[in-house]
């Protein structure tokens, strides 16, 4: 099962909290395991009651501090708390005290070599985990190495030799690193799961933001030209009505038709299904511009050969370009629109008009939306302002003609 599958099965923040508790329980299991080991040692060691009682008290204390340190270390490792330096110091002190007490028991003859060897082996193995999770890697490695070295040196000083000494050395060399890696891996797993869950939440928020941008862009592109035409025809109808001309009624019926078309297009935008048809947009551009008294010349030879996604993108360019002519080219008399291929792998759309004026600074979003659409197809959009009020809009989109 992959990590993403784990995230799916966790089921949100509550699931993450359950996973933290599971990890903490697995760390606490080592403390329970330690208690079991000391209980086994007490049952197999032939010593007086005072010796057994002292080891039992030290073992339970060691296990209790281990649980507290493991919890605090895990919280720090996932970024929810400070480094538990006091608990690390207490845990180290209890470990050293147990080590010194075990060696003292051997020196005073209360236990033998066969009892001290597993005692020190378990102690070196169980100590290494929690500090590794609580401290940085370098600090933890230094501390665990120092304690392990002291434990090995104490074993030699106490007179251990042969198999018993090899057992203790093996615990410090092999088992301590394994326990350290196990604790570190447990903390890393919790942090990784939390980071993945946070990333999925961020991805969801970005998806919502992207959908909002798409909706705003499509709404601007859909309504921009239609509202400009409505304003133009309403003004014309008002002028005709003042002269008692019967054409005023026809203009208002046209305004009504455009408003109804806009309603249908808005519903399509909301559903996310709307695309711009290039041929429809070219015909609409000619009709709208000529209705505004602007001579329109259109060349679109290769339009039918272009892929659907390229046609849709260029259709939005035609719509937005027409809207800009109506809005920002007061008194325009001509507009030329040319669609051709620039080489075998690029579609080139050029739209040029006269009497252009600079759009209000910071208020236009249509061109930015077009750039986003074309960027998705590895295309580009450029604008040029030439002397004499000539404005040129150029869109380039790569394409491959089917074999």
C-alpha positions, 0 to 999 in steps of 0.5 A: 500500500502506497503512502497516498493510500494511507492518506486516503484511509486516514480520512482527514484530521481525525485520521491523522490524530489516530495515526499519531496515537498509533505511532505513540502507542508503538513507541510506548510498546518499547517501554512495556517491552522493557518492563517485561525484560526486567521482569524476566531478569528478576525471575532468572537472577539469584540475588537478595531481595534488596538487589532485586527491588533496587533493579525493579525500581530503576527499571520501572523508572527507566521505562516511565521516563522513556514513555514521557520522552518518546511522547515529547520527542514525537511532538517535537519531531512533527513540529508541535513542541520544543526539544525535550532537553530536560527529559533527555537529560533525565533519561540519560541520567537514569540509564547511566545510574542503572549501568553504574548500579549493575556494575556495582552489583557485579563488583560487590558479588551480588550478581555474576557475569551471566546476570550482568551481560543481559542487563547491560545488553538490554540497557544499551539497546533500549536507551538508543531510541528516544534521544534519536527522535528528540535531538538532531541527528548529529547531537543524538549520534554523539550522545548515544555513542558516548553512552554506548562507549561508556557502557562498553568501557564499564563492562571491561572495567567490571571484568566481563570477558569472553561471551558475556563481553561480546554480548554487551559489545554486540548490543552497543554496536548492532542493536543500539543503531537498529533501535535508533533507526526504528524510532527515527523512522516512526517519527519520519512516518508521522511527519511524512503523512502529515505533510502529504495530508497538508499537501492534499489540502493545499491541492484542493484549495488550489483546485478551487482557486483555479476553478474560480479563475476559470469561471471569472475568465470565461465570464469576462470573455462571454459577457465582454463582447455581448455587453459592448454590443448591447450598449452599442445597439441600445444607444442606436435604438435610443437615437432612432426612437428620438427620431420616431424611426421604426428601426428602433424596435428592430434594434431592441429586439436584437438587444433582447436576443443578445441578452438571451444568448448571454444567459445561455452562455453564462449557464454553459460557463457555470457548468464548465462546458462552454468552448469558443467555436472559431467559425462562429466567433469569426462570423460574430465578429464580422456582424458586430463590427459591421453593425458598429460601422467598422469595415471588417475584412477576414481571412481564415483559410486554414481554420478548418484544418486546425485541431479543435483545441487550437480552434477553441483558443483562437475563437476566444482571441477573436471574441476578446479582440472584437470586444477590445475594438468596440471598447477602446477604439472609438471612431474606428473605421476598419478592422482586419483579421487574418488567420494563416499558418506560419510554417508547417507547425504554427497557427498565426492569428493577427487582428489589426484595427485603427483609432486605438487608444490605450485601455485604462491601466490595471483594469483589463483582465481579458488579455491576461485570460487569453495569455493563460489559455494560449500558454496551456497550448504552448502558445503566445499572445503579443500586442503592438501599438503603432503610430497613427492609432494602429493596434495589432493583436497577434496570437501564435499557437503550435499545431501539427497537421494530421497525416 
